[in-house]
Amino acid sequence: ELLTAACALVLVPPLAWLSVRAITPTIQAMGDDHEWQAPLAALAATLPALLFVVIGIVTVRDAWGSPCLNYVTGRVMYAGIAVLTIFGFLRATIQLYRRCAEVRRLITLTRPASPPLANLKATQERAARELDSDKAFILLAGLINPVIVVSSEALRRLNGDELEAAIHHEIAHARRGDQIISAIVSFVADIVPLPAGGLVAVYRRAREFAADAHA
């Protein structure tokens, strides 16, 4: 049992990744249907790691108390599977914590919205804050109750209608829960260090177009 599980843990995720690579061109070609392209790319990017997690957890749970543990080889295999599973979770958790810490640091650098920003109709629905920067950007920061961060350069460059449109785009992300989905995708993909960056990039690009359509 443990030998089968160990082989599955080593072989199944890479085989799933190869299968995902085979269908990646099809997902990339879905440029006219971003509403479906985004979730399919997210699922494909996380599938190998999800299989790794399922196999690892089921093995650790079901093999506890197995007769195989009466032998040194069985105990070594069991410990190896448990360590690999726990290490994957720890690695992904550390990466998630670092990303969340960066977002928190960004928010601490912001200030309440000035009247030109606070008086926009869009900012009545979702809180907005300003950040001094010579780069023009508007982004959604945070997971559970995200805020919209608008740079001072974006305020300088964009007129009222352009600001409204850009903020509605970020509101669309919040309504769709994109910030939560993105965190989950990144977390799961980090569990197993397989090169899934291309599919994650497809998901993020499709997510932007979907948010435009939603807005």
C-alpha angles and dihedrals in degrees: 000000000000092000090052091048092048091051091047091050091052099039109031100061094049091046089049089050091052090050090049090051089054092057096038094094089055092052092045090053092059091091093136095055108049093159088069098029093063098055093040091052090047092050093047092049092052101037098091092049092045090054090048091052094047094049092045096048095044091049095048090048100043099037094055105111092014117148086239088074089067087075128068092232091053092049091049092051092046092049091047093052092046092048093049092049094047092044091053091052093046092049092051092045093053091049091049091049091051092051092048091048090053090052092049091051090050092052092050088059093056129089133209116285117274118233095268089057099033092052095058115110091231094059091057088071100043127025116249131197133188130237125194107238138138089223121085112233142136119197144164114245126192137030114239101026104011124192129210114244117205121189121226089239091055089052090051096048103039128070123220097272092048091050091049091051094048093047092048087055090057091044088055089056090052093047091050092047090236093151091058094043090049091052091050093047092050092045095051093042089053093057091075115029096224116142099262095141094109093058092044088054090050089051093050093048093048089047090058093052091046090052090051091053092046092049 
